[in-house]
Amino acid sequence: MRVLGIDPGSRRTGWGVVRLEGTRLHHVGAGTITVPEKLPLPKRLHVIHQELRRIISEHQPEAVAVEEIFFAKYANAALKLGHARGVALLVAAESDIAVHEYPPAIVKRTIVGRGAADKVQVGRLVTALLGLGTPPEEDAADALAVAITHIQASRSRAIGR
């Protein structure tokens, strides 16, 4: 199973691809789509769309896992995040790939063991789980965590059958 995890954002969208072989997780690729803040929102969303299409074409995931929106302090920030998230969902639909959504607290609980973990803890555990030599960028680590969460959830569903 090959899963593309996405941590959406209107300025920084993290992505990470994880492959499951047997019981082992393998890091395939990860990065951050960084868009200049001064670009108008529609242009930023277009860049995110193009980059996610390229990533899907290059890595051929079987599933896409996207982090759900958390309740942000500022409504405007939450709306922009929602737009970026919508682009991620659209790209997956255009590619005819199943999409799975996970709340941030579930992702943190799956990776760290508690839903209130910080980004540093998530990054450290993702690095350990995937056997990486150096931690990925923060947004990429979050995206890898979303991909791992989907793999773990899929394993649980398979066991429960």
N, C-alpha and C positions, 0 to 999 in steps of 0.2 A: 504494500500500500504506500502510495506517495501522496503527501498532503501539503498543500500550500496554506500556510497560516498568514493572516493579514491583520495588522494593528493599524486601523485607518486613522488618518489625520489630514487636515487640509494643507498643512505645511510639511509634515513628515509622516509618511506612511511606511511602516515597517512591513517587511515580508520575509518569510522563511519557509524553506521546503525541507521536510523530514520524510525519510523513507523507513518503513518497518520491514525488516527481513527476519522471519522467525520471531524471536522475542527481542531482537536488537534494534535500537533506534540508530539511524544514520543521518548525519547532517549532509544535505545535498547542496544547499546554497542559502544565502540570506543577505539582506541589505536594507537600505533605507532610500525611499524615493523622496528626495528633498526638493521642494518647490519654493522659489523665491516668494517671500511674503508680500512683496510689492506687486506681484502679478495679480490681476483681477481674479476673483474666485472662479469664474467659468474657465479661464485659461489654466488655473492650477488644477482644476478637476480634469481637464483635457489631458494634461501631462500625466496625471495619476492613471487615467484610463489607458493611455498609450503604453506606459511602463508596465502596468499589470498585464496587458495583452502580450507584451514581449516576454515577460516572465513566464506566463502560462505556456506560450509557444515554446520557449526554451526548455522548461522543466516538465511539461506534460503531467501535471498532477491529476490524480483520480478523484480528489475531493478538495474543496476549499473550505477552510474554517476561518470565520471572521469574528472578531471580538465585538460584542454588543456595546451599545452606548451606555456609559455610566452617567449618573446625574452630576453634571458639571455645575460649578459655582456660577458661571455666567451663561445665560441662555444663548447669547450670540455664538459663543464658542461651541456649545452643544449642537447648534444648528449647522455650523460649518463642519463639525465632525460627522454629523448625520449625512451631509452631502457627500463627503469622501467615502463614507461607509456605503452609501447608495451606489457610487461608482464601482466599488469592489463587488457588490452584489450583481450589478449589471454585467461586468466583465465575466464573472463566473457563468451567468445565465447565457451570455452570448457564446461562450465556449462549451455550453451544454454540460457543465460540471456541477455535481451536487454541492450545495452550500449548507454548512452547518454553523450555527451561531452559539457563542458561549459568553455568558456574563463575565466581566473581569474577576469577580470574587471566585467563581468556579475555576477559572484559569489559575489564579494564585493558589487556591486550595489544592488543585491537582499537582502543581509543580512544587510548591513549598510546604504544603500541609496546613496552611491557614489562609483565609481569605483576605487578611489585612496585611499581607506581606508587601514590602516595598520593592521598587524596581531593581535595586542592587541585589536583593535576595533572589529575585526571579532570575536575573542575569547569571548569578553564581550557580544556581541549580541547573539552569539550562546548559551552561558550560560543562558541568559535571555529567549530566544525563547524556549529552551528545559526545562527550570525550573531546571537547575542543581545547586547543592549547591556550587560546586567549578568548576572553569574553567578547561576544558580538556587541555592536552598538546597541544602545538601550531599546530603540524601537524595533530593531531586528530581533533582539532577544525576546521581546514581548510577542512578536509574530511567531517565532519558533515555539514559544510556550503555548500559543493558541493551537498550533499544529500538533504538538505533543498531547495537548488536552483532547483533541479530537481522536487521535490514535488510541489513547487510553479509554475514552468513552466507547469507541468501537469495539475494543477488546472486551470491555465489560458487557456490552450488549451481546456479543458473540458467546460469551460464557453463560449468560442468562437464558439463552435459547434452549 
